Amino acid sequence: MSNFTPEQLQELEARYGLVPSLTFPVRDGVVQEGDTVWWRAEDGPEQVRVDNTHFKNIKLFPDAYQIKEPRVKIIYED
């Protein structure tokens, strides 16, 4: 909602009950605080909650997170 002035945001909230929320783009969509996403971690995919722990990482590396469970191919290293 960055295209709105603070006054316009207040009016939207008063008239329609709309409250701005933090949203983050990820590999296959957009998530917000409290959502669950898949993190493409080095050791394999991990399902994590979008919270203070992951905000900065999602902003810096949006392609490392996705909504749909990733397909995984296991490669053995000897």
C-alpha positions in Angstrom: 0.0 0.0 0.0 2.9 2.3 -0.5 1.0 4.2 -3.2 -1.2 5.8 -0.6 -0.6 8.8 1.6 -0.9 8.3 5.4 -4.2 10.2 5.3 -5.6 8.0 2.5 -4.6 4.9 4.5 -6.4 6.2 7.6 -9.5 6.8 5.5 -9.4 3.3 4.0 -9.1 1.9 7.5 -11.9 4.0 8.9 -14.3 3.3 6.0 -13.6 -0.3 5.1 -11.6 -1.7 8.0 -8.6 -2.3 5.8 -5.3 -2.4 7.7 -2.0 -2.4 5.9 0.2 -5.4 6.6 3.8 -6.3 5.8 4.0 -8.4 2.7 7.0 -10.1 1.1 7.4 -11.4 -2.4 8.7 -15.0 -2.6 9.6 -17.3 -5.5 5.9 -18.2 -6.3 3.8 -15.5 -4.7 3.5 -13.1 -1.8 3.4 -13.9 1.9 2.8 -11.9 5.0 3.6 -12.2 8.7 2.3 -15.5 10.2 2.2 -17.4 6.9 4.1 -20.7 6.5 6.6 -21.0 3.7 9.2 -23.4 2.4 12.8 -22.3 2.9 15.2 -23.8 0.3 17.8 -24.5 3.0 21.2 -25.9 2.1 20.4 -29.3 3.8 17.0 -29.5 2.1 13.6 -27.7 2.3 12.3 -26.6 5.7 8.8 -25.3 6.4 9.1 -22.1 8.5 6.8 -19.4 9.8 7.3 -15.9 8.4 8.3 -14.0 11.5 11.1 -11.7 12.8 13.6 -14.5 12.3 13.0 -14.7 8.6 11.9 -11.1 7.6 15.4 -9.9 6.7 16.4 -13.1 4.9 13.2 -13.1 2.8 13.8 -9.5 1.8 17.4 -10.2 0.8 16.8 -13.7 -0.8 13.1 -14.0 -1.9 14.0 -16.8 -4.3 15.1 -19.0 -1.4 11.5 -19.1 -0.1 8.3 -20.4 -1.7 4.7 -21.2 -0.9 4.4 -24.6 -2.7 6.5 -27.5 -1.3 9.6 -27.8 -3.5 10.5 -30.9 -5.4 13.8 -32.4 -4.1 16.4 -34.5 -5.8 18.8 -36.3 -3.4 22.4 -36.4 -4.4 24.8 -38.6 -2.4 28.3 -37.2 -1.8 31.0 -39.7 -0.8 
